[in-house]
Each structure stands twice: as structure tokens, then as C-alpha cells.
Amino acid sequence: MSAQDQVSEMIAQYDVLAEKQAAEGDEVRAEKYRAISAALNEMMRELKELRDRLRPRVVSDDLGDLSDLPEELVNQLSSYRVDGLEQKIHDILAASEGEVSLDAIMVELFRRHGEVSQRRQLMNKIYRMVQKGMISSVAGKKGVYILGSVNDETRQETKGFSDDLDDLDDMDDIEL
């Protein structure tokens, strides 16, 4: 049973408890159960809204956030391999309203996940994400990134990004 199914079941149980308490004349408890049910409903609405925001707008080979899928389906996907750091970086960029600096990514990784990332290793991971087209470096701004890929014309403008990372080419075998 998925977490969403479990929360939906809890909401239904709180609704039943609220009705039962109201029928027994205990309106104070009934109202508490209604408040819990409403809060859980709001949480589910916000979660759906965030997942919709992170989900790609068009169908593509980029599967996006798969956390809402049942484990049985995820296990059958042949091309899905979780890279936790890439997913975390993607989520940070998706939650932003635009450009995000490398420093901001490092701070958010710590605040959200308690991880202290080594700058060079993080730069290497971001470089690979740029090469895959998952994210893009912002033209004219060193160490600043946006979600999504850029076209070839813009990629020429950001060519300096790869020049800054030449010394990271030998770090391919580092595990993050």
C-alpha cells in the first residue's frame, strides 16, 4: 500500500470517528477529528500540487519524479536507475523560481537532507547533469543553473562552463 493510500485511509477513519463522536454528542472531539481530517486532506492536496509542478509537462524519456508510483511498477522499469544526488539537485531547481547558484544548491542540500557536499564532487555531478540536458548553466553567470535543457545556440554561449571544469574530467570514478 502506498503512502498516499495509507493517508487516504487515515482521512476516512478520522471522518468516521468525527461522525461517531458527533452522534454521541461529543462535539469537541468530533471537531478535533474533523480538523485532523482537513489537515491531512490539505497535506495531500499540497503534495499533489508539488508533484504536478515537478512532473515534466510533456511525455518524454525523462520519467521525472516516480515517488508516486507503486513499487511493483518501478521495479519493472528498465531504464530507471535512481541517482539520489541528481534527484535532489533536480528537486532543488524545480522548487526555485528560476536561477540557482552552486552555493545555494549546497546550502539546500544541507538544509533539506543534512548533507555536506564537497564542492568539486557536486560540480562534477552538475556538469554531468548539464551534459545530459537535465539542467543548464546560465549564460554569462558562473556557477548558476536552471532546470531544463538549452538549445544548441545557447549551449555555445555557455561553452565556458565546460572550460571551468576541465580539471574534473579525471573525477569520473568518484562515488558520491
DRENVEXRO-201560 format. One line per 8 residues: for each residue x, y, z of C-alpha. Coordinates in Angstrom, 3 decimals, always signed. Layout:
N
X:Y:Z | ... .
end
This chain:
176
+0.000:+0.000:+0.000 | +1.451:+3.376:-0.998 | +1.861:+6.247:+1.425 | -0.915:+8.122:-0.381 | -3.271:+5.175:+0.069 | -2.390:+4.993:+3.755 | -3.060:+8.701:+4.289 | -6.351:+8.427:+2.379 .
-7.337:+5.561:+4.659 | -6.446:+7.656:+7.722 | -8.608:+10.514:+6.434 | -11.554:+8.143:+6.046 | -11.005:+6.801:+9.568 | -10.938:+10.302:+11.069 | -14.137:+11.163:+9.185 | -15.841:+8.067:+10.661 .
-14.570:+8.942:+14.144 | -15.864:+12.515:+13.774 | -19.329:+11.255:+12.772 | -19.353:+8.765:+15.638 | -18.369:+11.401:+18.207 | -20.939:+13.843:+16.840 | -23.651:+11.164:+17.079 | -22.653:+10.528:+20.697 .
-22.918:+14.259:+21.439 | -19.190:+14.919:+21.927 | -18.885:+17.818:+19.513 | -15.467:+18.877:+20.870 | -13.859:+15.550:+19.907 | -15.802:+15.450:+16.650 | -14.392:+18.856:+15.716 | -10.839:+17.723:+16.566 .
-11.225:+14.706:+14.264 | -12.645:+16.932:+11.502 | -9.648:+19.279:+11.894 | -7.189:+16.379:+11.617 | -9.012:+15.085:+8.548 | -8.977:+18.555:+6.969 | -5.253:+18.967:+7.687 | -4.465:+15.590:+6.099 .
-6.600:+16.491:+3.073 | -4.711:+19.776:+2.724 | -1.387:+17.942:+3.002 | -2.441:+15.539:+0.226 | -3.547:+18.479:-1.962 | -0.189:+20.230:-1.456 | +1.726:+17.021:-2.195 | -0.221:+16.536:-5.424 .
+0.411:+20.161:-6.385 | +4.167:+19.816:-5.755 | +4.364:+16.553:-7.702 | +2.472:+18.136:-10.579 | +4.935:+21.032:-10.521 | +7.932:+18.703:-10.621 | +6.461:+16.414:-13.275 | +7.520:+17.066:-16.878 .
+4.871:+18.837:-18.962 | +5.300:+16.588:-21.995 | +5.768:+12.862:-22.261 | +9.423:+12.053:-22.769 | +12.068:+9.516:-21.862 | +12.774:+11.626:-18.763 | +10.493:+9.893:-16.301 | +10.702:+12.666:-13.729 .
+9.584:+12.084:-10.144 | +8.484:+8.458:-9.700 | +7.829:+8.563:-5.961 | +4.056:+8.406:-6.514 | +4.273:+5.108:-8.439 | +3.781:+1.733:-6.786 | +6.989:-0.192:-6.114 | +5.835:-3.041:-8.373 .
+5.790:-0.661:-11.369 | +9.107:+0.996:-10.552 | +10.767:-2.438:-10.291 | +9.641:-3.250:-13.836 | +11.002:-0.098:-15.458 | +14.116:-0.988:-17.419 | +15.599:+2.487:-17.787 | +15.008:+3.793:-14.288 .
+18.082:+3.951:-12.129 | +17.922:+6.213:-9.121 | +20.744:+8.625:-8.667 | +19.830:+10.202:-5.384 | +22.033:+13.277:-5.737 | +20.726:+14.067:-9.228 | +17.159:+13.774:-7.951 | +17.918:+16.082:-5.016 .
+19.542:+18.692:-7.272 | +16.618:+18.432:-9.694 | +14.131:+18.927:-6.836 | +16.001:+21.987:-5.579 | +15.983:+23.565:-9.037 | +12.326:+22.627:-9.572 | +11.357:+24.274:-6.291 | +13.070:+27.510:-7.286 .
+11.514:+30.292:-9.287 | +14.426:+30.443:-11.721 | +18.192:+30.566:-11.403 | +20.020:+28.824:-8.548 | +23.705:+29.222:-7.686 | +26.026:+26.367:-6.774 | +26.304:+27.832:-3.272 | +22.501:+27.832:-2.915 .
+22.375:+24.205:-4.062 | +24.980:+23.274:-1.448 | +23.037:+25.091:+1.296 | +19.733:+23.492:+0.253 | +21.299:+20.017:+0.169 | +22.327:+20.565:+3.765 | +19.033:+22.106:+4.892 | +16.838:+19.501:+3.214 .
+18.953:+16.380:+3.589 | +21.653:+17.171:+6.149 | +24.340:+16.520:+3.525 | +27.605:+18.434:+3.371 | +28.691:+18.117:-0.251 | +32.231:+18.528:-1.472 | +32.203:+21.418:-3.940 | +34.271:+19.621:-6.616 .
+32.176:+16.458:-6.469 | +28.976:+18.494:-6.678 | +30.373:+20.452:-9.624 | +31.204:+17.148:-11.329 | +27.651:+15.860:-10.788 | +26.149:+19.120:-12.066 | +28.465:+19.026:-15.094 | +27.150:+15.556:-15.947 .
+23.557:+16.748:-15.490 | +24.249:+19.643:-17.882 | +25.747:+17.195:-20.415 | +22.619:+15.004:-20.146 | +20.393:+18.037:-20.708 | +18.695:+17.697:-17.320 | +19.733:+21.193:-16.255 | +21.504:+24.127:-17.874 .
+24.101:+26.609:-16.822 | +23.039:+30.232:-17.171 | +24.921:+32.105:-19.886 | +27.273:+34.734:-18.505 | +26.861:+33.602:-14.884 | +29.437:+31.223:-13.484 | +28.036:+28.565:-11.166 | +24.362:+29.418:-11.787 .
+21.880:+26.848:-13.095 | +18.291:+26.454:-14.244 | +16.059:+23.445:-14.711 | +15.751:+22.030:-18.240 | +17.976:+21.908:-21.261 | +19.040:+24.648:-23.610 | +19.209:+24.630:-27.384 | +22.496:+24.333:-29.274 .
+22.753:+28.091:-29.854 | +22.522:+28.789:-26.125 | +24.864:+25.885:-25.389 | +27.546:+27.667:-27.464 | +27.088:+30.737:-25.242 | +27.671:+28.584:-22.140 | +30.692:+26.758:-23.524 | +32.868:+28.415:-20.895 .
+31.187:+26.263:-18.271 | +32.916:+23.138:-19.517 | +36.236:+25.005:-19.687 | +35.914:+25.718:-15.948 | +35.512:+22.023:-15.263 | +38.349:+20.583:-17.337 | +40.151:+19.569:-14.180 | +37.141:+17.479:-13.149 .
+37.319:+15.128:-16.130 | +39.509:+12.746:-14.182 | +36.946:+12.538:-11.352 | +34.533:+10.221:-13.209 | +35.293:+7.333:-10.893 | +34.460:+9.225:-7.688 | +31.388:+7.867:-5.936 | +29.056:+10.405:-4.408 .
end
